[in-house]
Amino acid sequence: MVQKVSRKETSFLFFEEDIPDIVRGHEIWVEHCMQNVSPGDPIAFDLCFGHNMKSDRAIQVEKVTPAVFSALGENRAVEVSAAENHLSMQFTPAFEGYHTIGVEYDGGILNLPHPGLKGPKYYYQYTKTIIPVGDCQAEYDLTVGHELEIIPLDYRQYKVGEHVLLKVLYDRHALPDVIVYGIHADNRENPIEITTDPEGLVDIELEKSGKWMFKVGYRDPEKSVKGLYDKKVMTATFTIMDVSKN
């Protein structure tokens, strides 16, 4: 039996498919499986693009800017190549300590003729993860300077049942009253949702071992550019890949 689809339903399906992924809520994030890394060991990681840790496709290489931040500053010597549904990246650390991988994705200006989406908007995304190399006793500022940024406070090797304290910054200032989503790789449909306090802080319990992503979004009409776009739409993510069992 052939199921009939009404004109209204057909219009809705076209509407959904016609909207770019970045507008429908897709975001970038970093995944890796690196452990026990020493200076001189190549570090490989993936830049994924999808929704709530389900990667859909690789974005264009020329639209991303990766960098590695450490106690000695910033390093942009990151190799990038396209794979089937992600971008593969690699760098080689020269010394011990925490290394923060930061990636920016320029989604561009989009002006869509759909209800609620009209008017040009500039889409931009950021992501981070942290990889320990050798002895990580020395501390350094985990802020990398992204326009919208999630910072873990008291970062360490986390275990199931522990809490991660995160701070959201916008233009290097605490961002209150925004929702931070905590997504586990095995629970994409029901993420944790917590609103930042006046200091931009959220406390999230790590209920399961494995891969976690934390996500925040922000729209700023004050960063409009006359004649180009009326609002900047930003997303930032931060991943922890190795929450261990007790």
N, C-alpha and C positions, 0 to 999 in steps of 0.2 A: 504494500500500500504506500503510495506516495503522499508524504505529508505536505499540505499546502502552507505556504508562508505568506502572511498578509503583507500588504504594501508598507504598513507601519513597521513591522518587524524587519523587512528588507532594508528600509531606511536606517534603522538602528544598527544593523550589522554593517552597513556601509560606513556609517558614522564611526563605529569603533575601529574598523580596519584602516580608515583614512587618517587616523590620528597617529602621529609619530610616537614611537615607544617612549621617548624621553618626556613627552607631554602626558602620557598615560600612567606615569609613575615608575618607569624603569630607572635604575641607577647603576653606577659603577661600584665595584669593590675589588679588593685584592685577596687572593687565596694562595696558600703555599703549604708545603709539607716539610719545610726545612727544620731539622733538629740537630743538635750537637755540631754546630757550624764553627769552624776555626778560621782565622785570618788566612786568606789565600784560596779558600774554598769558593767556587762559584755558587751564587745563590739564585735559584730560579723561582719565579712566581708568575701567577696569571692575573691579568686584569679582566674581570668578568663584567658583563652587562646584561641585566635582566631585572627580575623583581624578587625581593626577599630571598636572595641566595639561590635562585634558579636561573642559571645563565642561558641566554637565548642566542646571542650572536656576538661576533667580534665587531667592535666599532672601528672607525678608520684610524689608522696609525697616525696620520698627520694631524688629527684633532686632539691628541693626548700629549701631555708634557709630564714625564716621570722624573723624579729626583730621589736621591737618598740623603737623609739627614743624619748626622752623628755628632759626637762630641767635638769633632774637628771641622764641622761646618757642612756645607751642601756639596753634593757630587751629582752631576748630571750625566755621568758616563754609564748610562743604562742602555743595554741592547733591547730592541723591540722588534717582534715579528708577529705576523698574523697566523692564527690557528683556526680550526673549524668554528668554534663558538666562543673564542676569547682571544686576547692578545697575550703572547708569551714574552716575558721580560727576564733579564738577567743582569747581575752586576757581581763584582768580586770585591769583598771587603779587604782592606789592607791592615786593619787593626781590630782589637777587641772592643767590646761594648755594645750597647743597644744601637741598632740601625733602624731608623724610621723610613719606610718607603711611602712617599707621597706622590699622588698622581692627580693631575688636573685634566678635565675633559671639557672642551669648548663645544657645547651643543649647538651654538649659533643662534641667530635670530629667526623666530618662526611667527608668522602671522596667519592664523587659521580661521576659516570662515564658519566656525561652528559656534553654537550658542554657548556662552560662558567663556569662550576662548578667544574671542575677537580682540584685535589689537596686537601689534608686534611685541613679543617678549623675548628676552635674551636668556637662554638656558645655559647654566654652567654648573659643573659638578666637581667634587673633590673626594678623594679617598685616602686612607692611611692604614698601615699595619706596622707592627714592630717585630723585628727579628733580632734575637740575642746572638752575638758572636763572641765565643770564648767567655772570658771572665767579664761579667757585667756589673761589677761592684760600683764603678764610678757612675755618678749620676749626671744627667744633663737635661736641659729644658726640652720636653717632648713637644713643645709648640713649634710648628714649622712655618707658620705665617699664612696659612690658607685663609681666604676671606671668610669662609664658614668652616669651623673646625671643631672636631670632638677630641678632647684630650683626656687620657686616662691618668688619674692621680694615684700615686703610690703604685706604679706599674710593677708587676712581678709575674711569676708563673702561677696561674690561678688553678684552684681545685674546685670540684663540684661542691656547691653549697656556700662558697665564698661570695662576697659581694664585690662588684667593680664600681668604683666611684668615677663618674665621668663629668667633665665640664665642657659646656658648649660656648664657644667664642664666636662673635661676629665682629669683624674688623678689630680683633684683639680685645674686645670687651665682652664681659659675661652677657649671655643672651637668656633672659628669663622668659617663662610662660610659653615655651615651645615644646612640642611632644618629641621625645626620643623613643624610638622603637628598638626593642631588643629581639633579634631574630636568631633562632637556632636552626641549623641546617636541616634538622629533622622535624621542625615545627614552623614551617613557613606561613601557614594559614592563620595562626593565632599568635602574633608577636606580642611581647610585653609592651605596654604603652605607659610612659611616665613623663610628667610635665616638669620641666626644669624649675627650680626654686629661684628666688631673687638673685642668687649668686651664680645662676646658670648651671647648677649641679643636679645630677640624678644619681640615685643609688640603685643598682640592679643586681638581683641575686642570679648567679650562674647555676641554673637548676640542672643542667645536663653537661656531660663532658663533650669535647669535640669542638666544632666550629661555631663561632658566634659573630654576628654583625650588628652594629648599632648605627642607626640612621636618623638624620634630622633634616628637615627642609625649611626654607625661609624665602619669602618673596618681599622684595624691597622696591616700592614705586619711587622712592627718593633717588634711586640710582638710574632713573630713566635718562635717556639721551634724546633730546628733541629731534624729531625727524627720523629717528632710528628705531627706538623701542620705548614702551611706556612702563616697563617693569623688568627687574632682573629676578629670575627664578633660580634658586640655588639648592643643591642637595649635598650633604656631606655624610660619609660613612667611615666607620672604623671597625676593623676586624681583629678578632683574637682567634687563632687557629688551633690552639692546643690546650684547652681547658682539660685538665687531667682528672681521672677518677680518684676517689679517696683511697 
